[in-house]
């Protein structure tokens, strides 16, 4: 294994450097690993970026500082399945830190690298953990509002209002509402999951709150349009329509009540309905319906 001599001012590294094995790197203490890392950065600064020596030393520095990635990743681990992804993203952050670090500024590499690695992991979660694509500005607004809401809830003993959060953060209430609304896109909930809010403190399933399409709405405009036309019909025709569509009477029963033949009732219905259709659509009815006992659809009174 290559030895490193240290002093108060410089760290010397032999010109003929051989990368320690992974086992040797794991066996190093923090002080020894930090000293070797500092020496490698000094060596790296004197090499051409395109040279094989530069890639060799750079790769050794990355391997040597992998514990920093594992340390940063431990704070973001949510499950065993995610750890590999977090380590990969953290390694990208470590590579960026190695490429951007300047040892001449006197800042320890770990001090520079940890925020870079952590920021890369945070960016990964921010960009991939939202089921919906949300602009970054709104994501950051949601995080501010959510943290403030949690903090104020502990102080107040209740959920703070949007106005209270806005006053605390110096935002408009509309911005707070937008931030809270974006938060609903962070995690998709089951339709059967209980939800609680100020209007429903006991909680109810979202599925129970979903509306359904009411087919009667489609007939609203038709009812309002046909109502005055019905009022203009002769009394006998209005009575025939009322018996047929609201009284559910057959043509034979209608004929018996008004004292005409069933055929005459059929002609009355066909002519009346044809006239109503023509006035509603401004188009003549070429094929008016004839007799039969199956009721046609008419608007309710």
Legacy VTK file of the C-alpha trace (Angstrom):
# vtk DataFile Version 3.0
C-alpha trace
ASCII
DATASET POLYDATA
POINTS 301 float
0.000 0.000 0.000
1.292 3.489 -0.843
2.408 5.431 2.221
1.590 9.088 2.696
3.765 11.375 4.778
2.010 14.416 6.192
3.235 17.648 7.730
1.651 20.883 8.805
2.040 22.447 5.367
2.004 19.793 2.652
1.103 16.209 1.896
3.617 14.358 -0.253
2.612 11.598 -2.665
5.184 9.495 -4.536
5.170 9.935 -8.278
4.579 6.217 -8.828
1.100 5.916 -7.348
-0.925 2.708 -7.280
-4.575 2.747 -6.302
-5.314 0.987 -2.999
-7.709 -1.923 -3.202
-11.280 -1.521 -1.965
-10.473 -3.651 1.064
-7.563 -1.376 1.902
-9.751 1.702 1.479
-12.405 0.270 3.814
-9.717 -0.495 6.381
-8.463 3.104 6.437
-9.404 5.377 9.289
-10.974 8.745 8.633
-7.760 10.635 9.239
-5.714 8.406 6.940
-8.383 8.482 4.193
-8.638 12.266 4.423
-4.867 12.672 4.194
-4.671 10.411 1.155
-7.610 12.204 -0.464
-5.952 15.613 0.043
-2.716 14.301 -1.443
-4.564 12.902 -4.452
-6.283 16.240 -5.080
-2.866 17.943 -5.115
-1.629 15.348 -7.581
-4.815 15.701 -9.673
-4.343 19.464 -10.014
-1.024 18.905 -11.849
-2.367 16.415 -14.417
-3.940 16.991 -17.800
-7.676 16.275 -17.788
-7.463 14.189 -20.944
-4.640 11.981 -19.643
-5.004 8.442 -18.374
-3.241 9.406 -15.144
-5.920 12.036 -14.464
-8.713 9.476 -14.887
-6.824 6.995 -12.683
-6.312 9.426 -9.806
-9.809 10.871 -10.161
-11.350 7.383 -9.977
-9.325 6.645 -6.834
-10.612 9.812 -5.146
-14.192 8.837 -5.980
-13.711 5.320 -4.569
-12.004 6.713 -1.476
-14.883 9.083 -0.683
-17.806 6.709 -1.278
-18.496 6.636 2.501
-19.664 10.246 2.110
-22.353 9.034 -0.311
-23.508 6.332 2.080
-23.582 8.842 4.927
-25.712 11.316 2.950
-27.992 8.599 1.560
-28.818 7.289 5.042
-30.894 10.397 5.729
-33.089 9.835 2.678
-33.654 6.098 2.823
-37.355 5.247 2.844
-37.176 1.552 2.013
-34.669 -1.116 0.979
-35.797 -0.994 -2.652
-34.849 2.698 -2.936
-31.364 2.514 -1.425
-29.610 1.494 -4.660
-31.226 4.365 -6.561
-30.254 6.855 -3.858
-26.657 5.605 -3.838
-26.430 5.940 -7.608
-27.743 9.494 -7.507
-25.458 10.307 -4.583
-22.498 8.979 -6.543
-23.337 11.410 -9.339
-23.236 14.179 -6.740
-19.867 12.939 -5.493
-18.459 12.981 -9.033
-19.666 16.574 -9.472
-18.063 17.484 -6.152
-14.729 15.926 -7.177
-14.761 17.797 -10.489
-15.707 21.111 -8.872
-13.469 20.999 -5.791
-10.462 23.352 -5.525
-8.082 22.239 -2.783
-6.272 25.588 -2.862
-9.180 27.346 -1.135
-8.448 25.610 2.147
-11.893 24.014 2.550
-12.011 20.346 3.451
-13.393 18.154 0.692
-16.062 16.582 2.931
-17.369 20.057 3.806
-17.729 20.823 0.102
-18.949 17.400 -1.013
-21.759 16.672 1.484
-24.006 19.595 0.365
-23.368 18.715 -3.281
-24.296 15.059 -2.750
-27.336 15.958 -0.633
-28.524 18.474 -3.201
-28.312 15.896 -5.975
-30.400 13.415 -3.932
-32.968 16.085 -3.101
-33.202 17.002 -6.776
-33.785 13.342 -7.614
-36.718 13.065 -5.210
-38.105 16.417 -6.298
-38.066 15.481 -9.966
-39.181 11.843 -9.759
-41.382 11.380 -6.689
-44.318 13.504 -7.892
-47.003 11.541 -9.770
-47.779 14.723 -11.720
-45.304 17.009 -13.421
-45.178 20.117 -11.217
-42.971 23.193 -11.829
-40.030 23.428 -9.440
-41.154 26.818 -8.122
-44.473 25.315 -7.018
-42.720 22.317 -5.460
-40.547 24.645 -3.385
-43.595 26.723 -2.458
-45.366 23.581 -1.268
-42.399 22.606 0.917
-42.316 26.061 2.524
-46.046 26.058 3.177
-46.095 22.469 4.484
-43.224 23.041 6.907
-44.764 26.273 8.158
-48.152 24.582 8.577
-46.610 21.730 10.618
-44.722 24.187 12.812
-47.774 26.367 13.433
-49.978 23.348 14.145
-47.678 22.400 17.016
-47.879 25.926 18.394
-51.608 26.538 17.894
-52.837 23.026 18.637
-54.923 23.060 15.440
-54.529 23.378 11.690
-53.624 26.963 10.775
-55.719 28.812 8.236
-54.367 29.919 4.874
-54.385 33.532 6.080
-52.311 32.646 9.153
-49.746 30.763 7.060
-49.595 33.624 4.557
-48.944 36.136 7.331
-46.222 33.939 8.835
-44.414 33.499 5.495
-45.104 36.941 4.076
-47.061 35.524 1.138
-50.451 36.193 -0.399
-53.234 33.840 0.748
-53.672 32.827 -2.897
-50.063 31.589 -2.981
-50.627 29.522 0.147
-53.758 27.969 -1.352
-51.804 27.177 -4.522
-49.004 25.581 -2.490
-51.416 23.420 -0.514
-53.183 22.435 -3.720
-49.918 21.332 -5.313
-49.282 19.131 -2.290
-52.199 16.940 -3.287
-50.213 15.885 -6.358
-47.264 14.664 -4.268
-48.855 11.372 -3.370
-51.854 9.673 -4.977
-54.314 8.372 -2.381
-56.788 5.554 -2.672
-60.373 6.545 -3.410
-61.349 4.547 -0.316
-58.892 6.359 1.965
-60.500 8.534 4.628
-59.920 12.258 4.230
-60.387 14.903 6.876
-60.900 18.625 6.529
-62.633 21.449 8.329
-65.979 20.706 6.684
-65.840 17.003 7.502
-63.911 16.500 10.781
-65.043 12.870 11.102
-63.551 11.941 7.738
-65.093 10.310 4.709
-63.814 8.423 1.681
-63.011 10.427 -1.426
-65.066 7.939 -3.442
-68.166 9.051 -1.509
-67.535 12.673 -2.501
-67.253 12.114 -6.220
-70.176 13.329 -8.269
-71.948 11.339 -10.945
-73.362 12.410 -14.270
-77.084 13.079 -14.061
-78.758 12.337 -17.353
-81.654 14.621 -16.439
-79.386 17.643 -16.886
-79.278 16.955 -20.609
-83.055 17.423 -20.766
-83.131 20.728 -18.887
-82.732 22.891 -21.960
-85.254 20.788 -23.862
-87.824 21.087 -21.077
-87.501 24.846 -20.948
-87.805 25.085 -24.727
-90.865 22.840 -25.049
-92.788 24.233 -22.040
-94.218 27.309 -23.834
-95.030 25.201 -26.925
-97.151 22.855 -24.829
-99.086 25.789 -23.429
-99.976 26.880 -26.968
-101.516 23.509 -27.928
-105.316 23.069 -28.040
-106.840 21.699 -24.852
-107.642 18.272 -26.348
-104.094 17.754 -27.646
-102.634 18.780 -24.293
-104.938 16.289 -22.584
-103.920 13.500 -24.972
-100.224 14.172 -24.304
-100.808 14.299 -20.547
-102.670 10.982 -20.541
-100.095 9.314 -22.790
-96.808 10.497 -21.261
-97.661 11.482 -17.702
-100.630 9.171 -17.114
-99.001 6.158 -18.826
-102.288 5.371 -20.573
-102.461 3.276 -23.714
-104.008 4.671 -26.873
-107.081 2.507 -26.320
-107.551 3.938 -22.790
-107.130 7.490 -24.106
-109.671 6.855 -26.865
-112.183 5.613 -24.291
-111.697 8.684 -22.073
-112.042 11.341 -24.768
-114.665 9.463 -26.817
-112.809 8.876 -30.100
-111.351 5.866 -31.870
-107.894 4.504 -31.145
-106.841 5.313 -34.706
-107.864 8.923 -34.156
-105.785 9.073 -30.974
-102.814 7.707 -32.922
-103.193 10.433 -35.555
-103.538 13.109 -32.864
-100.324 11.968 -31.156
-98.383 11.716 -34.414
-99.488 15.147 -35.614
-98.876 16.836 -32.254
-95.411 15.354 -31.777
-94.455 16.133 -35.369
-95.510 19.747 -34.909
-93.539 20.084 -31.666
-90.405 18.630 -33.252
-90.707 20.956 -36.234
-91.050 24.021 -34.026
-88.157 22.966 -31.787
-85.708 22.148 -34.577
-87.093 24.415 -37.306
-86.963 21.375 -39.561
-89.999 19.431 -40.809
-90.398 15.890 -39.540
-90.280 13.675 -42.622
-91.256 10.482 -40.843
-93.662 11.213 -37.980
-94.272 8.340 -35.564
-97.393 6.282 -35.948
-99.452 4.323 -33.477
-98.325 1.824 -30.910
-98.489 1.468 -27.185
-94.822 1.946 -26.294
-94.470 5.335 -24.623
-92.151 7.953 -26.162
-89.845 10.138 -24.100
-91.378 13.497 -23.193
-90.238 16.132 -20.762
-91.592 16.241 -17.285
-93.913 19.024 -16.255
LINES 1 302
301 0 1 2 3 4 5 6 7 8 9 10 11 12 13 14 15 16 17 18 19 20 21 22 23 24 25 26 27 28 29 30 31 32 33 34 35 36 37 38 39 40 41 42 43 44 45 46 47 48 49 50 51 52 53 54 55 56 57 58 59 60 61 62 63 64 65 66 67 68 69 70 71 72 73 74 75 76 77 78 79 80 81 82 83 84 85 86 87 88 89 90 91 92 93 94 95 96 97 98 99 100 101 102 103 104 105 106 107 108 109 110 111 112 113 114 115 116 117 118 119 120 121 122 123 124 125 126 127 128 129 130 131 132 133 134 135 136 137 138 139 140 141 142 143 144 145 146 147 148 149 150 151 152 153 154 155 156 157 158 159 160 161 162 163 164 165 166 167 168 169 170 171 172 173 174 175 176 177 178 179 180 181 182 183 184 185 186 187 188 189 190 191 192 193 194 195 196 197 198 199 200 201 202 203 204 205 206 207 208 209 210 211 212 213 214 215 216 217 218 219 220 221 222 223 224 225 226 227 228 229 230 231 232 233 234 235 236 237 238 239 240 241 242 243 244 245 246 247 248 249 250 251 252 253 254 255 256 257 258 259 260 261 262 263 264 265 266 267 268 269 270 271 272 273 274 275 276 277 278 279 280 281 282 283 284 285 286 287 288 289 290 291 292 293 294 295 296 297 298 299 300
